Amino acid sequence: MGLAHSRQPRAVRRPAGVLWPAQGADVYRADRAAVTGPAALVVDHYWSVVWRCERVTPYRAQVLGDPVAHLTVEDAEGAMHGHPMPSALVHGVVTEVFTVDLPVAGRVAGLAFRPGGLAALLETGIGDLTGRVVGASDLFGADVREVRDAVLAEPAEQVRQRILVDYVADRLLPRAQRVAEDRDYATVRTAVELMRAREQVTLAPVAAAVNVSPRTLQRLFRRYVGVSPTWVLRRYRLQDAARAIDSGQGEDLAALAASLGFADQAHFTRAFTTVIGVPPSRYRTGRAP
C-alpha cells in the first residue's frame, strides 16, 4: 500500500445534512476536506467525526445524507451499525434519515465517494448496498484491514486522510483509464451536478440535458448510485429546506416551499414530514423530538 500519492488541502467545511445541528455542538467535532489527485476521479471528500458524550442519555445523531456511498474506519465503545468496533465499513446510500445513538466516545474517518464513484471503482452495480452497512473487506478484500489498522494507529488527521485516499488511489490505478472513459459514469456525474445546481426540480429536463431518456437515466442511477434520479432531486430539495430553516429562513414556510420548487406549502410539509419525521414548523424549533 502506497502512502505518498497525494497531499490533501485542509479546506474544512461542516458536514452537510446534519439535522438539529445546534444540539450536537457540545458532543462532536466534524471536519470535511476536498480530495484532489488520482482518487478524485471517484472520491469527493474526506470527512471525520470525533465525539465524547458526557450526557446521561446517549446523543442521537441524525443526518439527511447525500446520495453517495462511504468508506469508513470507525472506532467506538461497543458496536455500531451492527458491527463490532473497530471496523472498516462501507455505507450504501441511506434512503431514510441516518440515525445513530452515539456511544460515550468514538471516532470515524471516512471517504465520501462521488455519486456513482464506488460503482465505477468496483466496476459493478451497487443497488444491493442501498440502506445497508457492510464490512469493507466484503467489497475490497482482506487488505482493507491493514488500512483500518494504519488509520487507527495514526493520531494526525491529515495522515489518516492520506492513508485512506492513497488506498483508493492504489485500487483505482489499474482501472483508472476505464473509469475515466466510462461514459455512463460521466453521464451520472453530469446529471448529479445539474441536480446540485438546483436549477431543475423534475427528471425530464435533467435527462434532456445529458442527452438520454428519463428511462435510461433511471437505469444508470440504479446501477451507479443505488437510488432513482427522482429520489436524488427530492433529497437535495429537502437538504436545502433543512439548511434554510437551520439558518433562520423558516418563518414563512409558504415562501420557502415556493423557492424550493414545491407546488405549495402542503406538498412541502408532507414531503418534509415523511422523510424527517416532523413537519417543518416543528423542525424550526431546533429541538429534536
C-alpha positions in Angstrom: 0.0 0.0 0.0 1.5 3.4 -1.0 1.2 6.4 1.3 2.7 9.1 -0.8 0.5 9.7 -3.8 -1.2 12.9 -2.7 -1.1 15.7 -0.2 -4.6 16.9 0.7 -5.5 20.5 1.4 -7.3 21.1 4.7 -10.2 23.1 3.3 -12.5 22.4 6.2 -16.3 22.6 5.9 -19.1 21.5 8.3 -20.7 18.2 7.1 -23.9 18.6 5.0 -27.2 17.3 6.1 -26.8 17.3 9.9 -30.2 17.8 11.4 -30.7 19.9 14.6 -27.0 20.9 14.4 -27.1 23.1 17.4 -27.9 20.2 19.7 -24.7 18.4 18.9 -22.4 21.4 19.4 -21.1 20.1 22.8 -20.9 16.5 21.7 -18.9 16.1 18.5 -16.4 17.8 16.2 -16.7 17.2 12.5 -14.3 18.2 9.6 -14.5 17.9 5.9 -11.8 18.3 3.3 -11.9 18.1 -0.5 -9.9 15.3 -2.2 -7.5 16.0 -5.0 -5.2 13.8 -7.1 -6.0 10.5 -8.8 -8.6 9.4 -6.2 -10.7 12.4 -7.0 -12.0 10.6 -10.1 -14.2 8.6 -7.8 -14.0 10.3 -4.3 -15.4 13.7 -3.5 -14.2 14.4 0.0 -12.7 13.2 3.2 -14.6 13.6 6.5 -14.0 12.9 10.1 -16.1 13.0 13.3 -14.8 12.8 16.9 -17.2 12.7 19.8 -17.4 12.4 23.5 -20.8 12.5 25.2 -21.0 13.3 28.9 -24.7 13.2 28.9 -26.8 10.7 31.0 -28.7 9.7 27.8 -26.9 8.9 24.6 -26.8 11.6 21.9 -28.8 10.6 18.9 -27.1 11.9 15.7 -29.4 12.4 12.7 -28.2 13.2 9.2 -30.0 13.7 5.9 -27.2 12.5 3.8 -26.1 12.9 0.2 -26.8 10.2 -2.4 -23.3 8.7 -2.0 -21.6 5.7 -0.6 -18.9 5.9 2.1 -15.8 4.0 3.1 -15.2 4.5 6.8 -12.8 3.4 9.6 -14.7 3.6 12.8 -13.8 3.0 16.5 -16.1 3.4 19.5 -17.0 1.8 22.7 -19.3 -1.0 21.8 -20.8 -2.0 18.4 -22.1 0.4 15.8 -24.3 -0.3 12.8 -24.5 -3.9 13.9 -20.7 -4.3 13.5 -18.1 -4.8 16.3 -15.7 -2.0 16.7 -13.2 -1.1 15.4 -14.2 -1.8 11.8 -13.7 -0.7 8.3 -17.1 -0.4 6.7 -18.9 0.6 3.5 -22.1 2.5 3.9 -24.5 2.5 0.9 -26.9 5.3 0.2 -29.2 5.9 3.2 -32.7 6.5 1.9 -34.1 7.5 5.3 -32.6 9.8 7.9 -29.3 8.3 9.0 -29.8 7.8 12.8 -27.3 6.5 15.3 -27.2 6.7 19.1 -23.6 7.5 19.7 -21.7 5.6 22.3 -19.9 7.5 25.0 -16.9 8.2 22.8 -15.6 7.4 19.3 -14.0 8.5 16.1 -14.8 8.0 12.4 -12.6 8.7 9.4 -14.3 8.4 6.1 -14.3 8.9 2.3 -17.4 10.1 0.6 -17.5 8.7 -3.0 -18.8 10.8 -5.8 -22.3 9.7 -6.8 -21.6 6.6 -8.8 -17.9 6.6 -7.8 -17.9 3.4 -5.8 -19.7 1.5 -8.6 -17.2 2.9 -11.1 -14.3 1.9 -8.9 -15.6 -1.6 -8.3 -17.0 -2.0 -11.8 -20.3 -3.3 -10.5 -23.7 -2.1 -9.6 -24.3 -1.0 -6.0 -28.1 -1.2 -5.8 -27.8 -4.0 -3.3 -25.9 -1.7 -0.9 -28.7 0.8 -0.6 -29.7 1.2 3.0 -27.0 -1.2 4.2 -23.7 -1.1 6.1 -21.3 -3.9 5.2 -17.8 -4.9 6.2 -15.3 -3.2 3.8 -13.5 -6.5 3.3 -16.6 -7.9 1.6 -16.1 -5.4 -1.2 -12.4 -4.5 -1.1 -10.8 -7.7 0.2 -8.8 -8.5 3.3 -6.1 -5.9 2.6 -8.5 -3.1 3.8 -7.9 -4.4 7.3 -4.3 -3.1 7.0 -5.8 0.3 6.1 -8.0 0.1 9.1 -5.1 -0.6 11.5 -3.0 2.1 9.9 -5.7 4.7 10.3 -6.5 3.7 13.9 -2.8 3.9 14.8 -2.3 7.4 13.4 -3.2 10.4 15.6 -2.7 13.1 12.9 -5.9 13.8 10.9 -4.0 14.7 7.7 -2.1 11.5 7.7 -5.3 9.5 8.4 -6.8 11.2 5.4 -3.8 10.4 3.2 -3.8 6.7 4.1 -7.5 6.4 3.1 -7.1 8.5 -0.1 -3.9 6.6 -1.2 -5.6 3.3 -0.6 -8.4 4.2 -3.0 -5.8 5.6 -5.5 -3.9 2.3 -5.4 -7.1 0.4 -6.0 -8.1 2.7 -8.9 -4.7 2.7 -10.6 -5.1 -0.4 -12.8 -8.5 0.7 -14.0 -8.2 4.4 -14.0 -8.4 4.8 -17.7 -11.5 2.6 -18.0 -13.2 4.6 -15.2 -12.2 7.9 -16.9 -13.7 6.7 -20.2 -16.8 5.3 -18.6 -19.5 7.3 -20.4 -22.3 6.0 -18.2 -20.5 7.1 -15.1 -19.8 10.5 -16.7 -23.5 10.8 -17.6 -24.4 10.2 -14.0 -21.9 12.6 -12.6 -23.1 15.4 -15.0 -26.7 14.7 -14.1 -26.0 14.9 -10.4 -24.1 18.2 -10.9 -27.2 19.6 -12.7 -29.3 18.5 -9.8 -26.9 20.0 -7.3 -27.2 23.3 -9.1 -30.9 23.3 -8.1 -31.9 24.7 -11.4 -34.2 21.7 -12.2 -36.7 20.0 -9.9 -38.0 17.4 -12.3 -36.4 14.5 -14.2 -37.2 15.2 -17.8 -35.1 18.4 -18.3 -32.1 16.7 -16.5 -32.3 13.7 -18.8 -32.6 16.0 -21.8 -29.5 18.0 -20.7 -27.4 14.8 -20.6 -28.8 13.5 -23.9 -30.5 10.4 -22.6 -34.1 9.4 -22.0 -35.6 9.5 -18.5 -35.8 5.7 -18.5 -32.1 5.4 -19.4 -31.2 7.8 -16.7 -33.2 5.8 -14.2 -31.4 2.7 -15.2 -28.0 4.3 -14.9 -28.8 5.7 -11.4 -30.0 2.3 -10.2 -26.6 0.8 -11.2 -24.3 3.6 -10.2 -26.0 5.4 -7.4 -28.4 2.9 -6.0 -31.5 5.1 -6.0 -33.6 6.8 -8.6 -32.8 10.2 -10.1 -36.1 11.5 -8.8 -35.2 10.5 -5.3 -31.9 12.4 -5.7 -33.8 15.5 -6.8 -36.1 15.3 -3.8 -33.2 14.7 -1.4 -31.4 17.8 -2.4 -34.5 19.9 -2.1 -35.1 18.6 1.5 -31.5 19.2 2.4 -31.9 22.8 1.2 -35.1 23.1 3.2 -33.5 21.9 6.5 -30.5 24.1 5.9 -32.7 27.1 5.2 -34.7 26.5 8.4 -31.5 26.0 10.4 -30.3 29.4 9.2 -33.5 31.1 10.3 -35.3 31.2 7.0 -38.3 29.1 8.1 -40.6 31.8 9.3 -42.5 32.0 6.0 -42.9 28.3 5.1 -45.1 29.0 2.1 -42.4 31.3 0.6 -39.7 28.7 1.4 -41.8 25.9 -0.3 -42.1 28.1 -3.4 -38.4 28.9 -3.5 -37.6 25.2 -3.4 -39.9 24.3 -6.3 -42.8 22.6 -4.3 -46.3 23.0 -5.7 -47.4 24.6 -2.4 -46.8 24.5 1.3 -48.9 21.4 1.8 -46.8 19.4 -0.6 -43.7 20.7 1.1 -44.9 19.8 4.6 -45.9 16.3 3.5 -42.5 15.6 1.8 -40.5 17.1 4.8 -42.5 15.2 7.4 -42.4 11.9 5.6 -38.6 11.9 5.5 -37.5 13.9 8.5 -40.3 12.7 10.8 -41.6 16.1 11.9 -43.2 18.9 10.0 -41.1 22.0 9.1 -42.9 24.0 11.7 -41.7 21.6 14.4 -38.2 21.3 13.0 -37.6 25.1 13.1 -37.8 24.9 16.9 -34.3 23.5 16.8 -35.1 20.7 19.2 -35.3 17.1 18.1 -38.3 15.1 19.4 
